[in-house]
């Protein structure tokens, strides 16, 4: 079930790109005002010297000033400060995604735990078209790691399980995502035809993150906005975004990109929801409404019967209790989903009792 659109905090600069230092700007935003943060911080690659292909052409590597730190200690200080600023901004049930490479993701993961974030998953983005290892001295670096964490262990974070399952053709979404790096028409170019940003992320990656862990109307913050992939996907999917970016060239590219983006229509924004998020319907409600009668017999797939009682419990031999308890007793199992386990008969056909529950839910919506 999609939650109602949240009311934004006052003075929250929605759907804007803020220019300047990300830590200072985050500290100036209202506390507990953001639903989700997606962060793609500097990698601190520590590159030494140029990298060339076999044909002696130079690789366009990440050697910009924003990725330069004097030491690991300096990088750790920076990580501590921006993660603290980010946590202050998250609502109590908010969450964060951080993406990194082997150069920085382990240091970030430790600091997340130090600050009280609760790690939910790490996701391996396996690149289907990675850059080759030209020197032949290491394995081809074909993946990056994303860490998904809630603000605290007690946070009731958003997870649209059914939507991600539907996106994956009805199979549970796994924690290894095979997606191509950003190429072709999606790769933004500057006025000279060069890459507008060396680490532009593909929209497919952000689509999964935003679809799976936010709802329409949520506020998504990207403190390292770059050329605006997070904002572009958020805008398309009916979420509000806030971008922070200190580099003017990146902001210009992002602004042009965002001006071209159109929001999906309202029907397209609705996604598959988990049954756990749907209104609770007690089995006894079906009995009191006459949808099932006391004394009526339910049957399981093995042909075993249970009698419906007036208080909404079942009896089958020595087993008595709820639809779940009696099903578990017959299966000698620790638990049972009685809604899918039991069936009733109408006009010679066997029908799951869950059909009746869905009828009641439809009346409640």
DAPEUR-V280746 format. One record per backbone hydrogen bond with DSSP energy under -0.5 kcal/mol. NH is the residue of the N-H (numbers start at 1). CO is the residue of the C=O. If there is no record, write none. Layout:
# DAPEUR-V280746
<<NH,CO> <NH,CO>>
This chain:
# DAPEUR-V280746
<<8,6> <12,9> <13,11> <14,12> <15,241> <16,13> <16,241> <18,16> <18,243> <20,18> <20,245> <25,21> <26,22> <27,23> <28,24> <28,25> <29,26> <32,88> <33,30> <33,89> <34,89> <35,219> <36,219> <37,95> <38,221> <39,37> <39,97> <53,57> <56,53> <59,51> <61,59> <63,61> <67,64> <68,65> <69,67> <75,71> <76,72> <77,73> <78,74> <79,75> <80,76> <81,77> <82,78> <83,79> <84,80> <85,81> <86,82> <87,83> <88,84> <89,85> <90,86> <91,34> <94,91> <95,35> <96,149> <97,37> <98,147> <99,39> <100,145> <104,101> <105,101> <108,104> <109,105> <110,106> <111,107> <112,108> <113,109> <114,110> <115,111> <116,113> <117,112> <118,150> <119,117> <120,148> <121,148> <123,146> <124,175> <125,123> <125,144> <126,124> <126,177> <127,125> <127,142> <128,179> <130,127> <134,132> <142,140> <144,125> <145,100> <146,123> <147,98> <148,121> <148,146> <149,96> <149,147> <150,118> <151,94> <155,152> <157,155> <160,212> <161,159> <163,272> <164,160> <165,161> <166,162> <167,163> <168,164> <169,166> <170,165> <171,165> <171,168> <177,124> <178,176> <179,126> <179,177> <182,200> <186,183> <187,183> <187,184> <188,186> <190,194> <193,190> <196,188> <200,197> <205,202> <206,202> <207,203> <208,204> <209,205> <210,206> <211,207> <212,208> <213,209> <214,210> <217,238> <218,215> <220,218> <220,240> <221,36> <221,219> <222,242> <225,244> <228,225> <232,228> <233,229> <234,230> <235,231> <236,232> <237,233> <238,235> <239,234> <240,218> <242,220> <243,16> <244,222> <245,18> <248,246> <251,247> <252,248> <253,249> <254,250> <255,251> <256,252> <257,253> <258,254> <259,255> <260,256> <260,257> <261,258> <264,236> <269,265> <270,266> <270,267> <277,274> <278,275> <285,282> <286,282> <286,283> <287,283> <288,284> <289,285> <290,287> <291,286> <292,286> <295,308> <296,293> <298,306> <299,343> <300,304> <303,300> <306,298> <307,315> <308,296> <309,313> <312,309> <314,321> <315,307> <316,319> <319,316> <321,314> <326,322> <327,323> <328,324> <329,325> <330,326> <331,327> <332,328> <332,329> <333,328> <338,336> <340,337> <341,337> <342,338> <343,299> <344,351> <346,349> <349,346> <351,344> <351,349> <353,342> <354,339> <355,352> <356,353> <357,353> <358,354> <359,355> <360,356> <361,357> <362,358> <363,359> <364,360> <365,361>>
